[in-house]
Amino acid sequence: MTVRKMYTLTLLLILTLFLAGCQSLVLISPNQTSKGEVDYQDTLLTMVVPYQSGGGTDVFARFMTKPLSNHIKNQPSIQVENVPGGGSITGTNKYVNSYSKDGTNLVTTSASTHIPYLLKQSSVQYNLDELTPLVGAPTGGVVYGSPDLKIGSGFELKQVKEDLFFAGMSPTGLDLTTLISFEVLEIDAKAVLGYEGRGPARVAFEQGESNIDFQTTTAYKHNIAPKVENGEAIPLYSLGQIDENGEVVRDPQFPDIPTVKEVYEEIHGVEPSGRVWETYKHFLNATYTLQKVIWVHKSAPESAKNELKEAVNKLVEDDQFKED
């Protein structure tokens, strides 16, 4: 079944959805001062990561703990706790339902947490409106193809004669944005889903099981860029980023690779528009421009939330953190 047939109904359903506001329990709660302010002295904070250790979100969360702690009053320790399962749904559900809402527990989410929420999957018990976002971070993605396609760039996609095969994980995970990009460009790619991660999907490409694939920034630069240099892969387009005006622009990590928007304009002679394009922009925003997010319970004490917000505001201005 083609990607177009598989996702037409999904695209109709998700058009009107938008990204919101967008535990084993810790034993020590923040001390309350006489004025009701939170004092994090001698307090252990927990950073829930709803993924297994070693993945991108886990690495991000562990990287953030020390610099974030440095900017919180009294510099409390922040302990990462992995609660994997359900593509991050299990751990996020547990965070919302079981972890104390006293300001000592944070959660780090990623695109595969946001997409099931946007699609209103029945297994999702969390509501992003009930969480307060503290800080977010972007990443990017590049779609690339096999040299067997006999094209030099994404501008030539309409010249491809052979069938396109894409190896992916799930239509309700990180693959969704790429699958919608195929819809935007009217690419008749056949999606073979069920791979356990982008790593195995990349191996499928390397073994010739697929001839069109994508990887996020770090994996692309580490694994695919050398193949591009060796003529083993052809960069077709980047997924792009959403700017402050809500428009798709080139990813600063890939300034020389055209976006899906530019490829569409080259192929069709006009700018993309309509339901599928608007859907693509919403999901690009929710899965790449704002991919990793650290949250705290919205019902946490205001003093705790204010302390955390002040800390992340200092963090993003920290020159050493920027360099790291």
Backbone torsions as a table, in degrees:
resi	resn	phi	psi	omega
1	MET	NA	136.9	-177.3
2	THR	-74.9	159.6	176.8
3	VAL	-58.0	-39.7	-178.8
4	ARG	-58.5	-47.3	-179.0
5	LYS	-67.8	-36.0	-176.1
6	MET	-68.4	-33.1	-168.3
7	TYR	-114.6	1.9	179.6
8	THR	-57.6	-47.3	-179.3
9	LEU	-64.1	-41.9	178.8
10	THR	-59.3	-43.9	-179.0
11	LEU	-62.4	-37.0	178.5
12	LEU	-65.0	-36.6	-176.2
13	LEU	-76.1	-35.1	-171.1
14	ILE	-90.5	-5.1	-177.1
15	LEU	-55.2	-41.4	-172.2
16	THR	-89.4	6.3	-177.9
17	LEU	-95.0	142.5	-179.2
18	PHE	-132.5	153.8	179.1
19	LEU	-70.0	127.5	-175.0
20	ALA	-70.5	141.2	170.9
21	GLY	31.4	24.1	171.8
22	CYS	-107.9	NA	NA
23	GLN	NA	100.7	158.6
24	SER	-66.1	129.8	-169.2
25	LEU	-76.4	143.1	174.4
26	VAL	-67.8	149.8	-173.4
27	LEU	-89.1	-18.8	-175.8
28	ILE	-114.1	124.0	176.2
29	SER	-95.7	156.9	178.2
30	PRO	-64.3	141.6	179.4
31	ASN	-71.4	139.3	176.7
32	GLN	-97.5	124.8	177.4
33	THR	-79.4	173.9	-179.5
34	SER	-63.8	-23.2	179.3
35	LYS	-92.1	6.1	178.9
36	GLY	82.8	8.0	179.8
37	GLU	-84.2	150.6	-179.9
38	VAL	-87.5	133.5	176.1
39	ASP	-115.8	114.0	-175.4
40	TYR	-86.1	12.6	-179.5
41	GLN	-61.6	132.6	179.6
42	ASP	59.0	24.0	-179.6
43	THR	-103.0	137.7	175.2
44	LEU	-97.4	121.9	175.0
45	LEU	-96.1	147.5	177.8
46	THR	-112.4	132.7	174.7
47	MET	-108.9	101.9	180.0
48	VAL	-76.3	129.1	175.4
49	VAL	-118.5	111.8	-174.8
50	PRO	-81.5	38.2	179.5
51	TYR	-140.8	165.3	173.9
52	GLN	-68.0	158.9	178.1
53	SER	-68.4	149.0	176.0
54	GLY	98.5	-15.4	179.0
55	GLY	-80.7	178.5	-175.9
56	GLY	-61.8	-43.5	-179.1
57	THR	-68.5	-37.7	177.9
58	ASP	-63.7	-44.1	178.7
59	VAL	-62.1	-43.6	178.9
60	PHE	-59.9	-49.0	-177.6
61	ALA	-61.5	-44.5	-178.4
62	ARG	-67.6	-34.0	176.8
63	PHE	-65.3	-35.6	-173.8
64	MET	-79.2	-22.1	-170.6
65	THR	-61.3	-48.7	-176.0
66	LYS	-67.5	-51.5	179.5
67	PRO	-63.5	-32.7	176.8
68	LEU	-66.9	-44.7	178.7
69	SER	-59.0	-36.9	-178.2
70	ASN	-60.6	-23.8	-176.5
71	HIS	-104.3	1.1	174.3
72	ILE	-92.3	139.9	-179.6
73	LYS	-55.5	133.1	-179.2
74	ASN	72.6	0.5	174.3
75	GLN	46.6	63.5	180.0
76	PRO	-67.8	153.0	175.3
77	SER	-70.5	143.0	176.5
78	ILE	-120.3	118.8	-176.6
79	GLN	-105.1	127.1	177.4
80	VAL	-80.7	133.5	177.7
81	GLU	-127.1	113.9	-179.6
82	ASN	-83.9	127.0	176.4
83	VAL	-129.4	78.1	-174.4
84	PRO	-77.9	167.7	175.1
85	GLY	132.3	141.2	174.9
86	GLY	63.3	28.6	-179.9
87	GLY	63.3	33.4	178.6
88	SER	94.4	-8.8	-178.6
89	ILE	-68.4	-42.4	-176.9
90	THR	-58.7	-50.7	-177.3
91	GLY	-68.0	-36.9	179.3
92	THR	-70.0	-39.3	174.0
93	ASN	-58.5	-45.3	-178.7
94	LYS	-64.3	-39.2	178.9
95	TYR	-59.4	-46.4	-177.6
96	VAL	-68.2	-39.5	-171.4
97	ASN	-90.8	-26.0	-168.4
98	SER	-122.3	-23.9	-176.3
99	TYR	-84.2	141.5	-179.3
100	SER	-56.8	139.8	-178.0
101	LYS	-99.6	38.2	-175.9
102	ASP	-95.7	5.1	179.2
103	GLY	96.0	-0.2	179.9
104	THR	-96.7	-4.1	-176.9
105	ASN	-120.0	127.8	177.5
106	LEU	-116.4	164.5	174.4
107	VAL	-139.4	140.4	176.8
108	THR	-109.4	124.7	-178.8
109	THR	-115.9	169.5	178.5
110	SER	-140.6	-173.6	-175.7
111	ALA	-56.6	-39.3	-177.8
112	SER	-74.7	-4.7	168.5
113	THR	-88.7	-38.5	-175.2
114	HIS	-73.8	-40.6	-174.6
115	ILE	-63.2	-47.9	178.3
116	PRO	-59.4	-32.6	176.4
117	TYR	-66.1	-45.0	179.4
118	LEU	-63.4	-34.6	-179.2
119	LEU	-86.3	-0.5	178.8
120	LYS	56.8	46.9	177.2
121	GLN	-64.0	142.6	-175.0
122	SER	-64.2	-25.9	-178.7
123	SER	-78.6	-11.1	-178.9
124	VAL	-79.9	119.4	176.9
125	GLN	-106.1	-11.9	-178.5
126	TYR	-87.5	151.4	176.9
127	ASN	-125.3	115.8	-176.8
128	LEU	-63.8	-19.5	174.5
129	ASP	-67.0	-19.0	-178.1
130	GLU	-97.0	9.9	175.5
131	LEU	-121.5	150.5	177.1
132	THR	-106.6	117.0	179.1
133	PRO	-72.0	135.7	179.7
134	LEU	-102.4	-46.8	-179.6
135	VAL	-156.4	145.3	179.2
136	GLY	-127.8	159.0	179.8
137	ALA	-139.9	142.3	180.0
138	PRO	-92.7	166.2	163.1
139	THR	-144.8	-179.4	-179.5
140	GLY	-129.7	-176.8	177.9
141	GLY	-156.5	147.4	179.2
142	VAL	-128.7	132.0	173.8
143	VAL	-92.9	130.4	-178.2
144	TYR	-134.9	163.0	-176.2
145	GLY	-132.8	170.6	178.4
146	SER	-78.5	146.4	174.4
147	PRO	-62.9	-17.1	177.3
148	ASP	-64.9	-17.2	177.7
149	LEU	-71.3	-16.6	176.5
150	LYS	59.8	41.6	172.5
151	ILE	-130.5	160.1	-176.8
152	GLY	-102.3	-14.0	-179.3
153	SER	-165.1	174.6	178.2
154	GLY	-65.2	-21.6	179.2
155	PHE	-62.9	-17.6	-176.3
156	GLU	-105.8	13.9	-174.8
157	LEU	-57.5	-34.6	-179.0
158	LYS	-69.3	-10.7	179.4
159	GLN	-89.5	-5.4	-178.0
160	VAL	-68.1	130.0	-177.4
161	LYS	-97.2	-33.2	-175.3
162	GLU	-87.6	163.2	-179.7
163	ASP	-66.0	144.5	177.2
164	LEU	-99.1	134.1	178.0
165	PHE	-125.2	130.1	-178.0
166	PHE	-119.1	128.0	177.2
167	ALA	-98.2	122.1	-176.3
168	GLY	-138.1	-179.4	-177.8
169	MET	-97.6	-60.1	-172.3
170	SER	-156.5	146.9	176.8
171	PRO	-75.8	-7.5	179.0
172	THR	-115.2	22.1	177.0
173	GLY	-120.0	-153.0	-176.0
174	LEU	-61.9	-25.4	179.3
175	ASP	-62.7	-21.8	-171.0
176	LEU	-56.8	-43.0	-177.7
177	THR	-62.7	-40.9	177.8
178	THR	-66.5	-41.7	179.0
179	LEU	-61.8	-38.1	177.6
180	ILE	-68.9	-33.1	177.4
181	SER	-63.1	-34.2	174.5
182	PHE	-62.9	-38.8	177.6
183	GLU	-63.7	-43.7	179.8
184	VAL	-57.5	-45.8	-175.5
185	LEU	-85.1	-2.2	-179.5
186	GLU	59.2	42.9	176.8
187	ILE	-89.0	125.7	-179.3
188	ASP	-89.0	70.5	-178.9
189	ALA	-94.0	141.4	178.7
190	LYS	-95.6	117.0	-176.3
191	ALA	-91.1	123.9	173.5
192	VAL	-107.7	106.1	-172.5
193	LEU	-102.7	167.3	178.1
194	GLY	113.8	-1.9	175.8
195	TYR	-67.8	150.6	-171.3
196	GLU	-81.6	-5.6	179.0
197	GLY	177.4	174.7	178.8
198	ARG	-68.9	-25.1	175.7
199	GLY	-63.2	-55.0	175.9
200	PRO	-59.5	-34.0	177.6
201	ALA	-65.6	-37.6	177.1
202	ARG	-65.4	-39.7	177.8
203	VAL	-62.6	-38.2	177.3
204	ALA	-60.0	-39.1	176.7
205	PHE	-64.8	-45.7	-178.3
206	GLU	-62.9	-29.6	-179.2
207	GLN	-91.0	3.0	177.4
208	GLY	81.4	11.4	177.9
209	GLU	-76.6	-23.3	175.2
210	SER	-134.8	160.1	179.0
211	ASN	-127.8	6.5	171.7
212	ILE	-142.8	134.7	-172.5
213	ASP	-152.7	171.3	172.0
214	PHE	-142.0	154.8	173.0
215	GLN	-139.7	150.8	176.9
216	THR	-76.2	171.9	-166.5
217	THR	-49.4	-58.0	-174.3
218	THR	-62.2	-46.4	-178.7
219	ALA	-65.5	-38.3	179.5
220	TYR	-63.6	-48.1	-177.1
221	LYS	-65.8	-35.0	-176.4
222	HIS	-81.0	-41.2	-171.0
223	ASN	-105.7	-32.3	-171.9
224	ILE	-100.1	-37.8	-179.9
225	ALA	-53.8	-42.2	176.2
226	PRO	-62.4	-33.8	178.2
227	LYS	-68.9	-34.9	176.1
228	VAL	-62.4	-43.9	180.0
229	GLU	-63.0	-32.1	-178.9
230	ASN	-89.9	1.9	179.9
231	GLY	77.4	17.9	-178.4
232	GLU	-95.6	-6.2	178.9
233	ALA	-152.5	148.9	-179.6
234	ILE	-120.2	116.6	175.8
235	PRO	-66.6	127.6	-177.6
236	LEU	-99.4	-51.0	176.5
237	TYR	-166.4	157.3	171.7
238	SER	-94.5	155.8	177.5
239	LEU	-71.2	-19.7	177.6
240	GLY	84.9	-175.4	174.8
241	GLN	-135.6	158.5	176.6
242	ILE	-95.7	125.8	179.3
243	ASP	-87.8	-175.4	-175.6
244	GLU	-66.3	-15.2	178.1
245	ASN	-97.2	5.9	179.4
246	GLY	78.6	18.4	-178.6
247	GLU	-106.3	153.1	178.3
248	VAL	-80.8	125.2	179.8
249	VAL	-128.9	168.3	179.2
250	ARG	-63.3	142.6	177.0
251	ASP	-73.3	124.8	-179.7
252	PRO	-61.1	-19.6	175.6
253	GLN	-76.5	-19.9	-178.8
254	PHE	-133.6	63.4	-173.7
255	PRO	-65.4	-19.0	-177.0
256	ASP	-99.3	1.9	-179.1
257	ILE	-107.8	125.4	-179.0
258	PRO	-66.2	154.7	177.6
259	THR	-85.0	169.8	175.9
260	VAL	-59.1	-33.8	178.4
261	LYS	-63.4	-45.6	-179.8
262	GLU	-64.8	-38.5	178.4
263	VAL	-64.7	-42.2	178.1
264	TYR	-60.6	-45.4	-178.6
265	GLU	-62.2	-38.6	179.5
266	GLU	-67.4	-40.2	-177.0
267	ILE	-75.1	-41.9	-171.3
268	HIS	-105.5	-12.5	177.4
269	GLY	79.0	3.3	177.7
270	VAL	-139.7	165.0	175.9
271	GLU	-73.4	147.0	176.5
272	PRO	-67.3	149.1	178.7
273	SER	-158.2	172.8	176.0
274	GLY	98.9	-174.4	-172.3
275	ARG	-60.0	-48.3	-176.6
276	VAL	-64.9	-40.5	-179.6
277	TRP	-65.3	-43.8	179.0
278	GLU	-64.5	-37.6	176.9
279	THR	-63.2	-43.9	178.8
280	TYR	-57.8	-45.4	-177.7
281	LYS	-63.7	-40.1	179.1
282	HIS	-62.3	-44.0	-176.9
283	PHE	-77.9	-29.3	172.6
284	LEU	-61.2	-42.3	179.2
285	ASN	-63.0	-43.8	-174.2
286	ALA	-79.0	-19.5	-174.5
287	THR	-113.3	-18.1	-177.9
288	TYR	-128.1	-55.0	-179.0
289	THR	-62.7	-32.7	173.8
290	LEU	-129.0	75.2	-174.0
291	GLN	-88.8	-48.9	179.6
292	LYS	-102.9	131.4	179.8
293	VAL	-136.4	136.6	172.5
294	ILE	-104.1	127.9	-175.5
295	TRP	-123.3	161.6	167.7
296	VAL	-132.3	157.2	179.0
297	HIS	-57.5	135.3	179.2
298	LYS	-64.8	-29.2	-178.7
299	SER	-86.2	4.9	175.3
300	ALA	-62.5	156.6	178.9
301	PRO	-53.6	139.1	-178.4
302	GLU	-57.7	-37.0	-179.4
303	SER	-64.8	-35.8	178.2
304	ALA	-68.1	-45.0	179.4
305	LYS	-63.7	-40.7	179.9
306	ASN	-64.9	-39.8	178.0
307	GLU	-62.9	-42.0	-179.5
308	LEU	-69.1	-40.8	178.5
309	LYS	-63.8	-41.6	178.5
310	GLU	-63.1	-38.2	-179.9
311	ALA	-64.0	-45.4	-178.0
312	VAL	-71.7	-29.3	175.5
313	ASN	-64.5	-38.9	176.1
314	LYS	-69.5	-36.9	-177.3
315	LEU	-61.0	-47.3	-175.3
316	VAL	-70.6	-12.2	175.8
317	GLU	-100.0	-0.5	-176.8
318	ASP	-76.6	114.7	-177.3
319	ASP	-61.5	-38.8	179.5
320	GLN	-65.5	-39.5	177.1
321	PHE	-63.2	-42.5	178.4
322	LYS	-60.5	-42.1	-179.5
323	GLU	-65.8	-43.2	178.4
324	ASP	-61.4	NA	NA
